[in-house]
Amino acid sequence: MPSAIRSERVLLGEGESQRIVPATLELAEGRIAAIHEGEFRPPPDGELEDLGERLVTPAFVNAHTHLALAALRGRAVEDAAGGNRVEADFFAIERRMSAEDVRAFARVGAYESLLCGVGLVWDHYYFSGAVTEALAEVGVCGVLASTLQDLEGPGVAHFDTAWEETLALHGDAGRRAQGIYAALGPHATDTVSGEAWTRIAAAAERHGLPVHSHVAQSPEEVERVVAREGVEPLTWLSRLGLFDRAPSTLNVHAIFASLESMAGLDPARHHLVFCPRAQSLFAMRARVDAWIREGRSWFVGSDAAASNDAMDPRAELAWVASVRSEAASHGSALSDLLAKPSLSPAQRASCARQAWTGRSEGWAALESACAPRQLLTRVWGAPGAAHPDFVAGRIEVGALANLIAWDFDHPNAWPATDPLHTLVYADVKPCIWNLMTLGQWRGQGGDFARSVLATDGWRAARVEADARLAALLA
């Protein structure tokens, strides 16, 4: 484990202030202890590792996933958009899962996350103690929201246990030293009662815990809450005092939430989470373009492999960028062209696109938010700063030492004239030279993926997960 690393190309700053400069990073107790920009500073004692010209960036942060659902990858995707697959399919299987199953499946999800360049996950699932063990074994940091349900779902029978697990993890200094933290995890507004939400808001305030939950993720959820409470889910949570009391909230999906219901979300503390690929497969994509125009705070997550087939939040960014063209793509001019091909509709479609890109108010906000520098903040510093107890996804003093060294000589990145553009749009997983979490390299430099998959830990994880999945689905 090096006590300092040096590179001629270290990414410092965030957003428009990002810059790539020579720097030495001193590491101590899993965090970045000092940054010496533009100069060579060997540590007084310990080991300095010189990475030469390799680009050093933060490791990615996945703002929403369910690691253990890697076990259901590809299940019933053909029918995913035809109904509520979470309730119709996943709940039935999850009711049969044991803590040992969850640990085995979450280990596989943690390995996948590591190979995607993810240093920290916001994971929401049952048996969070088992997920904690999986993350610690693999070396991925995480915020664990143990699923709380008291009205419906597999967690109803385990509400008290999940509550106790959350508070125990929050008070566990040993787990924090491993980069594993707690959040309160109410499942959704239709599976958690008002009484429980009020208790959650009070605990969030008392313990300084973030709240990570699904909100307005399905039409059924909205219909149930409106029928029961008379208002939309986010409006209801605001009335219950959640957004006044919780230090921060991550409100995941919000596909069916109106802009009016988001009025109570302070962008400094309360955030929406966009999972574009999973939403495209299972329902429809949330209107992140409207969030942008309204000034909402939002992060990007992958959701589970069961609804996405991958847990790679960086790869979601190109999907986010596509919102710039959707207004023109789905406009009447292109629809006319599809119905009756001719030059005139083609010209009108092109003019419609140019007119849209020329709208100063709508287009300028989208263009700025979808620029690579801004997109990368959605999987780096923004979700990495949403927990009061740590900072991740940034190269700054005090942040978790979760870093990636990139080999941009790889053909997938060449010529990398704009490294940030390359990180957003190229398939850069093969370009990971090595990945560090908590100041410790997790693979062999120059042979990262293969070295991770050659470990006894991965082989054992795969064998156990295979056996448990076969038994679960038998």
N, C-alpha and C positions, 0 to 999 in steps of 0.2 A: 504494500500500500504506500504510494508516494506521499510525502508531506507537502509537496508542491509540484505543479505542472506548469510547463512553459510552452507557448506556441507563438508563432509570428502572426497568427490569425485567430483571435479570440473575439467572439461577439459580445459586446457590452451594450448596455442601454436597452431601451424597449420602444417599440413603435417608431415614430419618426426620429427618435434620438439614437437608434441603433447604429453601431459603427463596428467595423472589424479592424482590430489593432493588435500590435504585439503586446503581450501581457504575461505576467507570472501570477498564478493563483496559489496562495498558501491555503492548505487544508488542515483542519483540526477538528476532531470529534464529530466527523461527518458533515461538517459545514465549511463554507468558504470563510477563512479567517482573515485574509487580506488580499488585496488586488494591487499589483504593481504594474501600472500601464506604461508601455513604451520603454521599459528598461529591464535589464536582466538582474534579478535579485535572488541569488541562491539562498536557501534557508540556512539559518545559523547551524542547525543540525538536522539530520534527516536526509531523505532522498528527494532529489529534483529529477523529474522526468521531462525530457525535452521532446516535444511532439513535432518539432520542425514547422513545416508549412501546413500541417493539418488544421482544418477549421474546427474550433471548439465552440459548441453552443450548449444551452441548457438541454437536458433531456425533456421529453414531452410530458404533458400532464393530460390525462384522460378525465374529463369532467363528469362522465357518467358511464358506468358499465356494471355488468353482473358477471364476474369472472367465471363463476361455476357454471353458467349457462353455455359455456363452450361445449358442454356435453350434448347440447341440443342443436348444434350447428347444422343448418340445412333442413331442419325438420319442418315439413308442411309449408315450405315457402311458397309453393304454387298456389296455396289457398290463403296466403297470409292476408291479402287485401280484402278477402271476402267476408271477414267477420272479426271478432275479438279473439285473436289467437292466444293472448295471454291468459284469458279466462277459460277458453274452450280447450286448450291443449296444455299449456305450460303449468297452470295451477294443478292439474290432475297429476302430472309427473312430479312436481315439486312437493306435493303432499306425501309422496313416498320416499323422498330423499332423507337420508340420515346425515348427521353432522360429519360422519366419516366420508360419505359420498361427496358432500360439499367441499371438504378439504381436498380430496383427490382431484375433483374437477377444477377447483379454483387454482390448484398448482399448475395445471395445464394452461389455464387462462393467464396466469402470471408469467409463465415462460413465453407465451405468445406475445404478451405485452412487452416484455423485455426485448424480444427480437424485433419489435416494431419501434424501438427507441423510446419507450415509455418508462419514465423513472418513477412516476407517482400516479395512482389511480384513485378516483372517487368511486368506491364500490358500494352498491346497495344490495344487500342480500340477507337471506336467512342464515342462522348459525355463524354469526360474525366471528366468534372465537375460532372456528375452523378456518375461515378465510384469513384471519390474522396469522395463524400458523403457516398457512400456505405462502403468504407474502414474505414472512420472515425467512422461510426456507429458501425461497428463490432469490430474495434480495431486492424485491420491488417495494417501494414506499407506498403508503396508502392512507386514505381517509375512509374509515369503514362506518357505514350507516346500517346498523342492524335493523332489518325490516320490522316495522311495528304495524300490526293489523289487529283491530278488535271487532270489525263488522263482518268482513269476508276475506277469504284467502288462506293460503297454507300457514300463515303466521299467527292466526287467531289463537291457536292452542299454546303458542309460545310467547305471548305478549310480555308477560312478566319477566321471563328469561331474557328476552331481547332487551328489555329496559335495563335489567341488571348488567348485562354484558356491555351495554353502551357506557354506563357510568363507571364500571370497573376498568374498561379500556381507557377512558378519559383520565383515570387516576393512576394509570400504570406507567411509571417513569421508565421502566425497562423497555416497554413497547415503544414509547416515544423516542428512546435512544435508537431504536431500530427503524425510525421513520414511519411509525404506524400510529394514527390518531383516530379519534372518534368524532362522529357526527350523529345527530338524532335522525332516524330514518323512517318517518311515517310513510307508508307505501303510497297512498293516494287519497284524494278527498272523498272518494266513495267507499273506501275500505277502512277508513279511520273515522271514528265518531267525533263530534264536537267536543265532548268531554275529554277525549284523549288528546285532541289537538290543543285544547287549552292547557292541559298538563304539559304537553311538549313545549309550548311557548314559554311557560313558566320555567321549565328546566333549562331551556336554551338561554334564558336571561340569567338564571342563577349560576349556571356552570360555564357560561361563555361558549356554548356549543353551536356550531352551524346546524341548519336543518336542510336535509337533502331529501327531496320527495318528487314523485311524479304528480303533475298537475295538468288537468284538462288534456289527458293523453288520448281519450277516446270519446266518441259521442255519447256512449252509455254512461261514462263518468259524469259528464256535464248534465245529462238528463236526470240522473239520480240526485245530484246535488241540488239542481234547480227545483225538482219535485219536493225534496225534503226540506230545503232551506230557503227557497224562493229567490236565490241569487246564484250567480256563476261561482265556480270554485275559488278563483283568486279574490273575488269580492268577499266571499264568505270567510276566507282565511284572514283577510284584512280586518273584518268586523270582530273576529275572535282575538285580535291583538297580536297575531304572529309577527307581522312586519314591524310592529313597534317594539317588540320584546326580543326577538332573536338577533344576535349580532350580525348574522348573515344567513341567507337562504339561497339554495340552488333549486330552482323550479323547473323541472325537467319536462321537455316536450312542449307543453302549452300550445299544442296544435289547434285546439278548439277554444282557446281563450280570446276574448275580445280585447281590443286595445283599451277600451274603457275600464275593463277589470284590472288592467295593469297599472292604473293610475297610482295605486298605493305602493308601488315598488320604487324605493330609493335606489338609483343606479349605483350609489357608492356601497350598498350593502346587500341588495337583493337582485339576484341574477337569474336569467333564463338560460336554459341549456338546449342547444340545437343539435340533433343527431340526424343529419340529412339523409344518409343512406338507409338507415333503419326505418325512418319515417316514410321514405319513398317506397319501400317494400311492403310496409305493414299498414299504411294509412294514406297520408299525404304529407307533404313537407309543410312545416310551419312557415308562416310568412315572415321570415327573418328580415326581408326587405322593409316590412312595416316596422319591425322592432328597431331597425337602424334609423329610419326616418323619425321615429318617436323618441330616440335617444335612450332606449333601454340598454342595460348591461347584459351581455350574453357571452356564453362560452360554447365551445364545441366538444362534444363527446361522441363516442362510437356506438354506445349502447352495447348489448351483448352480442356475441357471435351467433346466438340463436336467431337474432333478428337482423343481422348485418353480414354474417359470415366472416367478419374480421373485427379485431379490436385495435385498430390503427387510427387514432384520432387525426394524425397528420394527413392521412390519405383522404379524410373528409373535407379538407380545405378546398380542394378543386371543386367539389360539389357545392360548397358554399359560394364560391366565386361565380357559379353558373346562374345565380339569381339575377345577375346583371342583364342577362339576355331573355329571361323568361317573359317579361311583359311584351316584348316584341314577338317572341316565338309563338305565344298563344293569342296574339291579336287577330282581328278579323281579316286583315290583309293576307296573312299567310294561310288562314283557313280558306279564304276564297281561292287562293292558288292551288291548294290541295284538291278542292272540289272541281275546279275547271282550269287546267293548266293553260296559261297564256302569258305573253310578255307583260301585259298590263298589270295583272295581279303580282307578278314577280317584281316589277318595278315599284308597285305600291308597298309590297312587303319590305323591300330594301329601304324605301323612304320612311316607312314606319319605324324601322330600326334606327335609322339616322335621327329621326325626330325624337325618339325616346332617349338616345344617348346625348342629345342636345338639351334635354330638359334640365336646367341648372339645378333646380331644387331636388328632384327625385334622383337624377343620375349622379350628381356630384357626391351625395351622401353615400350611395352605393359604391361608386368608384373608389372613394377614399377607404371605406370599410373593407373592400375586397382587394386592396393592394396587398402584396405579399407581406410587407412589414406589419400591417394591421392584422391580417389573417393569422399570422404566427402568434400574435399575443393571445389569441383565443385558445391555443394549446400550450402556451408557455406561462407567462407571468400573471395573466388575469385569473385563471382558475387556480394557479399556484399561490395566490395571495388571498383567497377567500376564507381561509381558516385563520382564526386569531393566533394560533400557537406556532406557526411556522411560515416561511416563504419558500416556494419552489418555483422552478421554471424561469429563474433569473440568475444571472451571474452577478451577484452583489454580495457584499460582506454580510454574513449572518445567514445567508440562504443555504438550504440543503445542497450539499455538493453532489448534485445529480447532473451529470454532464455527458455529452457525446463528443467523441473525436471522429471526424469524418474523413474518409478517403475520397476526395473529389477528383482524383485521377481515374477513378472507376468510370467505365464507359456510360453507365447510367446517369452520371452527373456531367460528363464532359460536354461543352467546354466550361460550364459553370461561370460564365461571364457575369451573371448576377446570382450569387449564391442563395439569396433569400427566395428569389423566383424559383430556383432549382429545388429548394426544400419544399415548396408548396406544390409544384406541378410534376416533378419527376418522380419516378419510382426509386427512392433513395435508400430503401432498407438495405440493399446489398452494399451500400457505400458506408455503412457504419463500421468504422475501424475498431472502435471499442466503446463500451458504455459503462459509466460509473454511477453508482448510487452510494450516498453517504460516504464519499471519498474512496470507495473501493471499486476497482475494475471488476466487471462481472464476466468478462471473457478474455480471450487472448488477443492482443493487439494484432490487427491484420487478418485475423481468422475468427472474427467475433461469433457469427452464427454457428459455424461448424464446431467451434470449441465449446459453446454452451450445450449444444446437442450431443456432444461426446461425453458429457459428465455422467457419473453414476446417478446423480440426483434426477436428471431428466429421464434416464432409462427407467429408474424405479417409478417415477411419477407416471410415465406412460403405461407401464405394466399394470399398476394399481387402477388407474383410471379406466383402462380397457375392461378390466374384470368387473369393476363396479358398474360401469355403464351397461354391460351385457346383462348383469343381474337385474338392474333397475328396469330395463326395457323388456325383460323376458315375459 
